[in-house]
Amino acid sequence: MNYQEVLNKLENNELSPELAYKELYPEPKKKYGKRAFFIKLKIHVPEEGKGINTFLRVLFAIPIPMIFARLGLRLASRFADVGDEVDFKEISKLLKYSKHTRVSVDSNDAQIDIKIM
């Protein structure tokens, strides 16, 4: 139906206002972001020596495939004691469709940079 037909039916009480609204403004399709395939990590621990930081740099030199990151989240959900506060399935879904996202965490203990590719 076009705009005028919907308004005429609404005026003649053939449609309820809710149905008329749904006819005029249909719900848009959900669009997901681009699918991510890798995660690149950079971790720097200032209090540790040069050896630990070099080991972390070498360990995470190659991007991690998304399947291993999501597997790690699944394992974390089994052993983490956070209750209902964190929904690991939702985080996994967000990771899957979050290409070109970068998260930086700076704290006194460590500096972490996560780049999703």
QUIHUVEN-V111631 format. One record per run of one state. SS is the DSSP state (A for helix, B for strand, O for the rest). FROM is the first residue (numbers start at 1). TO is the last residue. If there is no record, write none. Layout:
ss->SS from->FROM to->TO
ss->SS from->FROM to->TO
//
This chain:
ss->O from->1 to->2
ss->A from->3 to->11
ss->O from->12 to->16
ss->A from->17 to->24
ss->O from->25 to->37
ss->B from->38 to->44
ss->O from->45 to->49
ss->A from->50 to->59
ss->O from->60 to->63
ss->B from->64 to->65
ss->A from->66 to->79
ss->O from->80 to->87
ss->A from->88 to->96
ss->O from->97 to->100
ss->B from->101 to->106
ss->O from->107 to->110
ss->B from->111 to->116
ss->O from->117 to->117
//
